[in-house]
Every structure is written in structure tokens, then in C-alpha cells.
């Protein structure tokens, strides 16, 4: 039995509640009502609506002039700067303050979008508030409607359209969940998995299970593209902090003179340009998990401060003397050999021992027997759905991909699948479609091209005497073109006039072969 769509009506004119509900009753919805944003905020702590009807104009409580968000909202803003999932933020609160001039309805719309990112908000405006309605759409509203003649009929039409969109999105999510169930892996957030069934990845998943439940710092080691951030997300997802913020931060992404401010924040007036207090990453992630990627790139001068956070669970903003307690779990990651960095004097020994007591080592793709086929299928499903096209790899193409050396690991394989799907002109993707020109050069392992014990490359059939004309001095471009035409055609003939096979032997794109043959 389908669960009815839940609607929250935020309207200060209580008489409108019954009009809304009566008009929308044919849609089979369930309703909650609120006369003000403050009342609605209370209800959002226990009720997550599918649709919100928000009147942008409402009466402000007596003695106050505006609504503002508390410091918890500042944490949410900090999280959005570093691309943290907004669905993780559930601790924003609202207060009424004197003397501010923000548009209350728009402020509360932003609050709803942070608290309930999956909810669809339809704003209701007066005849003279179209400009505000357009601003609301920019802030994430699904639609807007003006009060006036025919308002309730228009409301029914808009809500029905949004509801139909919601049902379609639910169906797509169910189909995606079914597709994921058919591909083995380990969840790292709702509806998402780390793909892999190899013995090497099963060991990683077992470690995540064990370590996620304890409150200790973890170091994830792995080469570029092995999925270190996904493992960090899985640790957070399976911990008791899963409802709190997961905050990723790349230590290599900030200049040395800015990383202290990014991690610890500052007090107003601490330096030129510090016009207000600013939360650092550790305070923003309070209660949750902070992921320090590329920890080996952290400047040496900052390492003692990080060590103190690990030991004392306290931070001090730039320009302050007092320390502030933080409850945050740290997951660090590196593709470096930190032990060697310690020997080279680039990483503190005490910090290394503190971080590396509970390590998780990620295997390279060539160590994950059988996983490449699963990953190709997984990425094909993702990109075909994303680009709304139908593509699949032939058995030979998948075997070809499994035979490659992927120095960039899963990330490189993913990029190759994406390019092949985008640039292939045929539904079944063959070996010749996989890569263009020389982008796969250096990755191919030796491929047997002859039968029996003869492993030598095939010989072309041709008489070099046909090129005697090139012994005369001519412009270089003309000579190169003539030789290219002759050589590609001879390889094409040796490959039984198969363009894909010719492209593979010459390590060039099939379209290039076709262009040369058609000159």
C-alpha cells in the first residue's frame, strides 16, 4: 500500500487551512499545519514533509522585527563551502532578534532547504511579491503561486504536478536500489555502495565494520583512485555519528598560510580582514566526522596543533586564548608512505604513531580479482541513466578492460567507461570504441595476436618499392601523409579489412583509421 504524500501548510491566516485541505483532498494527501515559522520549525523536528506550502508573508511576533539563524546555521554554511552533504545537517535552530531586515519568508525557506533537502517547497505570494517569488525559486523552491482569482484551482494543479514528480523520483530510487542489489558491494551512504566482491575488498569491508563502532582515529592508506574518501564515508555511515555532519577537507588544497584558519577558525580582529568570528572545520564538524585527505601534505608547522586536537579534543581559534572542546572523529587518508616522510623529516613521528595505530590499507585495482567486471557494469548503469542513452560493452570489450594496467585505479577505469559511453556511436561498445587515439598508450599489457607459440607481432604484406617516389625530396607534410596512407592501408589489409582491429593494432582511434582510408 502506497504511503500518502505528507504536506506541511505554513500560513498565518488560519482560515486558509481548511480551504487548502478541502481543495487538495482528491489527491489523498496527509496534512500538518503551522501558523508561523517558529511553530513550523518545531514540527520539522518530528515531521518530515514531502511538500511544503509556504506563505512568504506572515506576522512577526510582537516586539521583534526579524528572524535570524543561530550559530548552528553558520556551521551549515561552513559545511556547504567544503561540499558537505546538506542532508547531514539537522541541528540548525531559529531565533527572533530585534533590528534585522532580512525577508523572513525567504530566510525560513533557506532553513527548510537545509533541514529537509528532499522536501519540495511551493511558495505562496501576494500579487505584489513576484520578485520575492523569483528569489525563492533561486533559493530552491520547486514552484510559486500568487494569491488572487482562481488561486485554489491553480494550487491544486501545482501540487498535483509536484506530487507526480515526487512519485516518479521514488520509483527511480527504487529502481536504483534494485540495480545496486544486483551488484555486490558495501554501503557507504544511503542508496550508494562501494562496489567489490573480491577477497581483498571483503577484508576492507570487515575492517570498516569493526572500526566504525569505536571512537578512534583511523588512517586510510591507498594509491590515487582507490576510493579513500568512500571508505571514510562508510566509516561515518556505519558509526553512531551517521546522523551528524561528514566534513571532507583536502589538506593539499589550501596554501600554508590559510590552512590554520580553515581548520581552527579565527576571532574577529585577529588579523586584517577578520571582520567577524569564523568557525573552523573542527568546530563545524562538532558531533560528526572530519575527513582529512592528503594528510601527508599538511605543513610541518601545523602538525603539532593537529596532534593536540587528537590528544585533548580541544581547538583554539586564531586570536583567542581560550580553548574550545570539540567532539569530532578524525579519519585521515594518504597516498604517501608516511613512514618514509617521517624518516625524511617531513612528517612528525608522534603524529604518525597517533594516526597509524588503526590503519586501513586499500588494494590497487589489479589486486581486486573479478571486481573490474562489476565496476564496468556499475559505471555503465550510472552513465547510461545520467545521459539517457543505451550502451553496453561487448564481452570482448569487458575482457579487454580487465586485461589493462590501471595505474589510476578505479578513478581511471570510471573515466574510461564514461568516455567510451559518451563518444561511442554504436550501442554495443567494442574494443575499438573504448579509447581514442593514444590515450590508452602505456596501459596495455602484451596481447597475443597470433596462435601457437609465436608471440611476434603480425607482419604486413607490402613492397617498400611502392614508396620509391618518397626518395625524392618533398615537403615533410606531403611525405608524412603519403607514408601514413600507405602504411595504414597495408595494416588494414593484413587485418582482413577490419577497421576496429586495425585501430587496435595501430593504437589509434577507429575514426582516424576511417578518415585515412577515405582520403
C-alpha positions as CSV (number, residue, x, y, z in Angstrom):
1,X,0.0,0.0,0.0
2,X,1.4,3.4,-1.0
3,X,2.3,5.9,1.7
4,X,0.3,9.1,1.3
5,X,2.3,12.2,0.5
6,X,2.8,14.4,3.5
7,X,2.1,18.2,3.2
8,X,3.0,20.9,5.7
9,X,1.0,24.2,5.4
10,X,2.7,27.3,6.8
11,X,0.1,30.0,6.7
12,X,-0.6,32.7,9.3
13,X,-4.2,33.1,8.1
14,X,-5.7,30.1,9.8
15,X,-8.9,30.3,7.8
16,X,-7.0,29.3,4.7
17,X,-6.0,25.9,6.2
18,X,-9.4,24.4,5.6
19,X,-9.6,25.9,2.1
20,X,-6.3,24.3,1.2
21,X,-7.2,20.9,2.6
22,X,-10.6,20.8,1.1
23,X,-9.3,21.7,-2.4
24,X,-6.4,19.2,-2.2
25,X,-8.4,16.4,-0.7
26,X,-8.9,14.5,-4.1
27,X,-5.1,13.9,-4.1
28,X,-5.2,11.7,-1.0
29,X,-2.6,13.8,1.0
30,X,-2.0,14.0,4.7
31,X,-1.6,17.4,6.3
32,X,0.2,19.2,9.1
33,X,-0.3,23.0,9.7
34,X,1.6,25.8,11.3
35,X,0.7,29.5,11.8
36,X,4.3,30.7,11.9
37,X,7.9,29.6,11.0
38,X,8.6,29.1,14.7
39,X,5.7,26.7,15.0
40,X,6.8,25.0,11.7
41,X,10.4,24.7,13.0
42,X,9.1,22.7,16.0
43,X,7.1,20.4,13.8
44,X,10.0,19.8,11.4
45,X,11.9,18.1,14.3
46,X,9.4,15.2,14.3
47,X,7.7,15.5,10.9
48,X,9.5,15.4,7.5
49,X,7.1,16.7,4.8
50,X,7.2,15.7,1.2
51,X,5.7,19.0,0.2
52,X,5.7,22.4,2.0
53,X,3.2,25.2,1.2
54,X,5.0,28.3,2.5
55,X,3.3,31.7,2.6
56,X,6.1,34.3,2.2
57,X,4.2,36.9,4.2
58,X,3.4,36.3,7.9
59,X,3.1,38.3,11.1
60,X,6.3,38.7,13.1
61,X,5.8,38.1,16.9
62,X,5.1,41.3,18.8
63,X,8.3,43.1,19.9
64,X,10.5,41.6,17.2
65,X,11.2,42.6,13.7
66,X,13.0,39.7,12.0
67,X,14.1,36.1,12.1
68,X,17.8,35.1,12.1
69,X,19.6,31.8,12.4
70,X,21.8,30.8,15.3
71,X,25.5,29.9,15.1
72,X,24.4,26.3,14.2
73,X,23.3,27.8,10.9
74,X,26.8,29.2,10.4
75,X,28.1,25.6,10.8
76,X,25.8,24.6,8.0
77,X,27.1,27.4,5.8
78,X,30.7,26.3,6.5
79,X,29.7,22.8,5.6
80,X,28.3,23.9,2.3
81,X,31.6,25.7,1.5
82,X,33.5,22.4,1.7
83,X,30.8,20.5,-0.2
84,X,29.4,18.6,2.8
85,X,26.1,16.8,2.2
86,X,23.3,19.2,3.3
87,X,21.2,16.2,4.4
88,X,23.7,15.7,7.2
89,X,22.8,19.0,8.9
90,X,19.9,18.6,11.3
91,X,20.9,20.9,14.2
92,X,20.1,24.4,12.8
93,X,17.8,26.4,15.0
94,X,16.0,29.7,14.7
95,X,15.7,32.7,17.0
96,X,13.9,36.0,16.7
97,X,16.1,39.1,17.0
98,X,15.5,42.8,17.1
99,X,16.6,45.2,14.4
100,X,17.4,42.9,11.4
101,X,16.0,43.4,8.0
102,X,16.0,40.0,6.3
103,X,13.0,38.8,4.4
104,X,11.5,36.3,6.9
105,X,9.8,34.0,4.4
106,X,13.0,33.7,2.3
107,X,15.1,33.1,5.4
108,X,12.8,30.3,6.5
109,X,12.8,28.8,3.0
110,X,16.6,28.5,3.3
111,X,16.2,26.9,6.7
112,X,13.7,24.3,5.3
113,X,16.0,23.5,2.4
114,X,18.8,22.7,4.8
115,X,16.7,20.8,7.3
116,X,14.7,18.8,4.7
117,X,16.6,18.8,1.5
118,X,14.3,16.3,-0.2
119,X,11.1,18.3,0.5
120,X,9.5,20.2,-2.3
121,X,8.6,23.8,-1.3
122,X,5.9,25.7,-3.1
123,X,5.8,29.4,-2.1
124,X,2.6,31.3,-1.9
125,X,2.8,35.1,-2.5
126,X,0.6,38.1,-2.8
127,X,0.0,39.9,-6.1
128,X,2.9,42.4,-5.5
129,X,5.5,39.8,-4.4
130,X,6.5,38.3,-7.7
131,X,10.1,39.5,-7.3
132,X,10.3,37.7,-4.0
133,X,8.9,34.6,-5.5
134,X,11.6,34.5,-8.2
135,X,14.2,34.9,-5.5
136,X,12.6,31.9,-3.7
137,X,13.0,29.8,-6.8
138,X,16.7,30.8,-6.9
139,X,16.9,29.6,-3.3
140,X,15.5,26.2,-4.1
141,X,11.7,26.5,-4.2
142,X,10.1,24.0,-6.5
143,X,7.4,26.4,-7.7
144,X,5.4,29.6,-6.7
145,X,1.8,30.7,-6.9
146,X,0.1,34.0,-6.5
147,X,-3.0,34.5,-4.4
148,X,-5.9,36.0,-6.3
149,X,-8.6,35.0,-8.7
150,X,-8.5,31.2,-9.4
151,X,-5.9,30.7,-6.7
152,X,-7.2,27.4,-5.3
153,X,-7.6,25.8,-8.7
154,X,-4.1,26.8,-9.6
155,X,-2.9,25.5,-6.2
156,X,-4.5,22.1,-7.0
157,X,-2.7,21.9,-10.4
158,X,0.7,22.9,-9.0
159,X,0.5,20.5,-6.0
160,X,-0.6,17.6,-8.3
161,X,2.3,18.3,-10.6
162,X,4.8,18.4,-7.8
163,X,3.3,15.2,-6.3
164,X,3.6,13.4,-9.6
165,X,7.3,14.4,-9.8
166,X,7.8,13.1,-6.3
167,X,6.3,9.7,-7.1
168,X,8.4,9.4,-10.2
169,X,11.6,10.2,-8.2
170,X,10.6,7.5,-5.7
171,X,10.2,5.0,-8.5
172,X,13.6,5.9,-9.9
173,X,15.2,5.5,-6.4
174,X,13.6,2.0,-6.1
175,X,14.9,1.0,-9.5
176,X,18.3,2.3,-8.5
177,X,18.2,0.3,-5.2
178,X,17.3,-2.8,-7.2
179,X,20.2,-2.3,-9.6
180,X,22.6,-1.9,-6.6
181,X,21.3,-5.0,-5.0
182,X,22.3,-6.9,-8.1
183,X,25.9,-5.7,-7.9
184,X,27.9,-6.8,-4.8
185,X,29.3,-4.1,-2.6
186,X,29.3,-2.3,0.8
187,X,27.0,0.7,1.6
188,X,28.8,4.0,2.3
189,X,25.7,6.1,2.4
190,X,22.0,5.7,1.8
191,X,21.5,4.1,-1.7
192,X,25.2,4.1,-2.5
193,X,27.8,1.3,-2.3
194,X,31.5,0.6,-2.7
195,X,31.4,-1.9,-5.5
196,X,33.5,-5.1,-5.0
197,X,33.3,-8.7,-4.0
198,X,36.9,-9.7,-4.3
199,X,38.7,-11.2,-1.3
200,X,40.8,-8.0,-1.0
201,X,37.8,-5.8,-0.7
202,X,36.0,-8.1,1.7
203,X,38.9,-7.7,4.1
204,X,38.5,-3.9,3.8
205,X,34.7,-4.1,4.5
206,X,35.4,-6.3,7.5
207,X,37.8,-3.7,8.9
208,X,35.2,-0.9,8.3
209,X,32.6,-3.0,10.2
210,X,35.0,-3.3,13.2
211,X,36.4,0.2,13.3
212,X,33.2,2.2,12.6
213,X,31.8,1.3,16.0
214,X,34.8,2.6,18.0
215,X,35.8,6.2,18.7
216,X,39.3,6.2,17.4
217,X,41.3,8.0,14.7
218,X,41.7,5.9,11.5
219,X,44.3,6.3,8.8
220,X,43.3,5.1,5.3
221,X,46.3,4.3,3.0
222,X,45.9,3.8,-0.7
223,X,47.1,4.8,-4.1
224,X,45.4,7.5,-6.1
225,X,41.9,6.5,-7.2
226,X,41.4,3.5,-4.9
227,X,38.4,5.1,-3.1
228,X,39.8,6.5,0.2
229,X,37.1,9.1,0.6
230,X,34.4,6.4,0.0
231,X,35.9,4.3,2.8
232,X,35.9,7.4,5.1
233,X,32.2,8.0,4.3
234,X,31.5,4.3,5.0
235,X,33.1,4.5,8.4
236,X,31.0,7.5,9.2
237,X,27.8,6.0,7.8
238,X,28.2,2.8,10.0
239,X,29.1,4.7,13.1
240,X,26.8,6.3,15.7
241,X,27.7,9.7,14.3
242,X,25.9,8.8,11.0
243,X,23.1,11.4,11.5
244,X,25.7,14.2,12.0
245,X,28.0,16.0,9.6
246,X,30.6,14.3,7.5
247,X,33.1,17.1,6.6
248,X,35.8,16.3,3.9
249,X,38.8,18.6,3.8
250,X,41.8,18.2,1.4
251,X,45.0,19.3,3.2
252,X,46.8,19.9,-0.1
253,X,44.1,22.3,-1.4
254,X,44.9,25.2,0.9
255,X,48.0,27.5,1.0
256,X,50.2,27.1,4.1
257,X,49.1,30.5,5.4
258,X,45.4,29.7,5.1
259,X,45.1,26.1,6.4
260,X,45.3,27.2,10.1
261,X,42.3,29.5,9.6
262,X,40.4,26.7,7.7
263,X,40.9,24.1,10.4
264,X,40.6,26.3,13.5
265,X,38.8,29.5,12.5
266,X,39.5,32.9,13.9
267,X,38.3,35.6,16.3
268,X,37.1,39.0,15.0
269,X,40.0,41.3,14.7
270,X,42.6,38.6,14.8
271,X,44.2,39.9,11.6
272,X,43.5,42.3,8.8
273,X,40.2,41.4,7.1
274,X,38.9,39.3,10.0
275,X,35.7,41.4,10.4
276,X,33.7,38.7,12.2
277,X,34.2,35.4,14.1
278,X,34.6,32.4,11.9
279,X,34.2,28.7,12.7
280,X,37.0,26.4,11.7
281,X,36.4,22.9,10.2
282,X,36.7,21.2,13.6
283,X,34.0,23.2,15.2
284,X,31.8,23.0,12.1
285,X,32.1,19.2,12.3
286,X,31.4,19.0,16.0
287,X,29.5,15.8,16.8
288,X,30.3,14.3,13.4
289,X,33.3,13.2,11.4
290,X,36.0,15.2,9.7
291,X,37.9,13.6,6.8
292,X,41.5,14.9,6.3
293,X,42.5,13.8,2.9
294,X,46.2,14.1,1.8
295,X,47.3,14.3,5.4
296,X,50.9,13.8,4.2
297,X,50.7,17.3,2.6
298,X,49.9,19.1,5.9
299,X,52.6,21.7,6.6
300,X,55.0,20.7,9.3
301,X,54.2,23.8,11.4
302,X,50.5,22.7,11.6
303,X,51.1,19.2,12.7
304,X,51.6,19.9,16.5
305,X,48.2,21.7,16.5
306,X,46.5,18.7,14.9
307,X,48.3,16.4,17.4
308,X,46.8,18.5,20.2
309,X,43.3,18.1,18.8
310,X,43.8,14.4,18.6
311,X,45.0,14.2,22.2
312,X,43.0,16.8,24.0
313,X,39.9,17.2,21.9
314,X,40.2,21.0,22.0
315,X,40.8,23.7,19.5
316,X,41.8,27.4,19.7
317,X,40.8,29.9,17.2
318,X,43.3,32.3,15.8
319,X,43.4,35.4,18.0
320,X,41.9,33.7,21.1
321,X,43.5,32.5,24.3
322,X,40.8,30.1,25.3
323,X,40.4,26.5,24.0
324,X,37.1,25.2,22.9
325,X,36.1,21.5,23.4
326,X,35.1,19.6,20.2
327,X,33.6,16.2,19.8
328,X,34.7,15.1,16.4
329,X,36.1,11.9,15.0
330,X,39.1,12.2,12.6
331,X,39.6,9.9,9.6
332,X,42.8,10.7,7.7
333,X,44.0,9.5,4.3
334,X,47.2,9.5,2.3
335,X,48.7,8.0,-0.8
336,X,52.2,8.7,0.6
337,X,54.5,6.4,2.6
338,X,54.2,8.4,5.8
339,X,56.9,6.3,7.5
340,X,59.3,7.4,4.8
341,X,58.1,11.0,5.3
342,X,59.0,10.7,9.0
343,X,62.5,9.5,8.0
344,X,62.8,12.4,5.6
345,X,61.8,14.9,8.3
346,X,58.6,15.9,6.5
347,X,56.2,14.4,9.0
348,X,56.2,14.3,12.8
349,X,56.9,10.9,14.3
350,X,54.5,11.4,17.2
351,X,51.7,12.4,14.9
352,X,52.4,9.5,12.6
353,X,52.1,7.0,15.5
354,X,48.9,8.7,16.7
355,X,47.3,8.4,13.3
356,X,48.6,5.0,12.2
357,X,47.5,2.9,15.2
358,X,44.4,1.8,13.3
359,X,45.2,1.7,9.6
360,X,43.1,0.5,6.7
361,X,45.1,-0.3,3.5
362,X,43.2,-0.2,0.2
363,X,44.2,-2.6,-2.6
364,X,45.0,-1.3,-6.1
365,X,42.6,-2.4,-8.8
366,X,44.9,-5.1,-10.1
367,X,44.8,-6.8,-6.7
368,X,40.9,-6.9,-6.8
369,X,40.3,-10.1,-8.9
370,X,36.9,-10.1,-10.5
371,X,35.9,-6.6,-9.5
372,X,36.6,-4.8,-12.8
373,X,33.7,-6.6,-14.5
374,X,31.4,-5.4,-11.6
375,X,32.7,-1.9,-11.8
376,X,32.3,-1.7,-15.5
377,X,28.7,-2.8,-15.1
378,X,28.1,-0.4,-12.2
379,X,29.6,2.7,-14.1
380,X,27.7,1.7,-17.3
381,X,24.4,1.8,-15.4
382,X,25.2,5.2,-13.8
383,X,26.3,6.9,-17.0
384,X,23.6,5.5,-19.2
385,X,21.0,6.7,-16.7
386,X,22.7,10.1,-16.4
387,X,23.0,10.7,-20.1
388,X,19.7,9.0,-21.0
389,X,21.3,6.6,-23.6
390,X,21.5,2.9,-24.0
391,X,25.0,1.4,-24.2
392,X,26.7,-1.8,-23.1
393,X,30.1,-3.3,-23.5
394,X,30.7,-6.4,-25.6
395,X,32.1,-9.5,-23.8
396,X,35.4,-8.9,-25.7
397,X,35.5,-5.2,-24.6
398,X,35.0,-6.2,-20.9
399,X,37.7,-8.8,-21.2
400,X,39.9,-6.2,-22.8
401,X,39.3,-3.8,-19.9
402,X,40.1,-6.4,-17.3
403,X,43.4,-7.0,-19.0
404,X,44.6,-3.4,-18.7
405,X,47.0,-2.0,-16.1
406,X,45.1,0.8,-14.3
407,X,47.7,3.0,-12.7
408,X,44.9,5.4,-11.8
409,X,42.9,2.5,-10.3
410,X,39.0,2.8,-10.0
411,X,39.0,6.5,-10.9
412,X,40.8,5.9,-14.2
413,X,38.5,2.9,-15.1
414,X,35.5,5.1,-14.3
415,X,36.8,7.9,-16.6
416,X,37.4,5.4,-19.4
417,X,33.9,3.9,-19.2
418,X,32.4,7.4,-19.2
419,X,34.3,8.5,-22.3
420,X,33.5,5.3,-24.1
421,X,29.8,5.7,-23.4
422,X,29.8,9.3,-24.4
423,X,31.8,9.0,-27.6
424,X,30.7,5.6,-28.9
425,X,28.5,5.8,-32.0
426,X,27.1,2.2,-31.6
427,X,25.0,0.6,-28.8
428,X,27.4,-2.3,-28.2
429,X,30.8,-0.8,-27.3
430,X,33.6,-2.8,-28.8
431,X,37.4,-2.7,-28.2
432,X,37.9,-0.2,-30.9
433,X,35.4,2.2,-29.3
434,X,37.0,2.2,-25.9
435,X,39.7,4.8,-26.2
436,X,40.6,7.5,-28.7
437,X,44.0,7.8,-30.4
438,X,46.8,7.3,-27.9
439,X,45.1,7.9,-24.5
440,X,45.5,4.2,-23.7
441,X,49.2,4.1,-24.7
442,X,51.3,2.7,-21.9
443,X,48.4,0.9,-20.3
444,X,48.1,-2.1,-22.5
445,X,49.6,-5.4,-21.4
446,X,51.0,-7.6,-24.1
447,X,48.2,-9.1,-26.1
448,X,48.6,-12.4,-28.1
449,X,47.9,-11.6,-31.8
450,X,49.0,-14.9,-33.2
451,X,48.2,-18.5,-32.4
452,X,50.6,-21.2,-31.1
453,X,53.9,-20.3,-29.6
454,X,54.6,-17.4,-32.0
455,X,54.1,-14.2,-29.9
456,X,55.6,-11.8,-32.5
457,X,53.5,-9.1,-34.0
458,X,51.8,-9.8,-37.3
459,X,53.6,-8.8,-40.5
460,X,52.0,-6.6,-43.1
461,X,52.2,-7.6,-46.7
462,X,53.6,-4.9,-48.9
463,X,56.5,-3.9,-51.1
464,X,58.6,-1.0,-49.9
465,X,59.3,-0.4,-53.5
466,X,55.9,1.2,-53.7
467,X,57.4,4.1,-51.6
468,X,60.3,4.8,-54.0
469,X,58.6,8.0,-55.0
470,X,59.3,9.3,-51.5
471,X,63.1,9.1,-52.1
472,X,62.7,12.4,-53.9
473,X,62.9,15.4,-51.5
474,X,59.4,16.8,-51.0
475,X,57.7,18.9,-48.3
476,X,57.6,16.9,-45.0
477,X,53.8,17.1,-44.6
478,X,53.3,15.6,-48.1
479,X,55.8,12.8,-47.4
480,X,54.2,12.0,-44.0
481,X,50.7,11.9,-45.5
482,X,51.8,9.6,-48.3
483,X,53.5,7.2,-45.9
484,X,50.6,7.3,-43.5
485,X,48.1,6.4,-46.3
486,X,50.3,3.5,-47.5
487,X,51.1,2.1,-44.0
488,X,47.5,2.3,-42.6
489,X,46.1,0.7,-45.7
490,X,48.6,-2.2,-45.6
491,X,47.8,-2.9,-41.9
492,X,44.0,-2.7,-42.8
493,X,44.5,-5.3,-45.5
494,X,46.5,-7.5,-43.0
495,X,43.7,-7.2,-40.5
496,X,41.2,-8.6,-43.0
497,X,39.9,-5.1,-43.7
498,X,38.5,-4.8,-40.1
499,X,38.7,-1.2,-39.0
500,X,38.4,-1.9,-35.3
501,X,41.2,-4.5,-35.5
502,X,43.3,-2.0,-37.5
503,X,42.7,0.7,-34.8
504,X,43.8,-1.7,-32.1
505,X,47.0,-2.8,-33.8
506,X,48.0,0.8,-34.6
507,X,46.8,2.1,-31.2
508,X,44.8,4.9,-32.8
509,X,41.1,5.7,-32.9
510,X,38.8,3.9,-35.3
511,X,37.6,7.2,-36.7
512,X,41.2,8.1,-37.6
513,X,41.5,4.8,-39.5
514,X,38.3,5.5,-41.3
515,X,39.4,9.1,-42.2
516,X,42.7,7.9,-43.6
517,X,41.1,5.1,-45.7
518,X,38.6,7.5,-47.2
519,X,41.2,10.0,-48.4
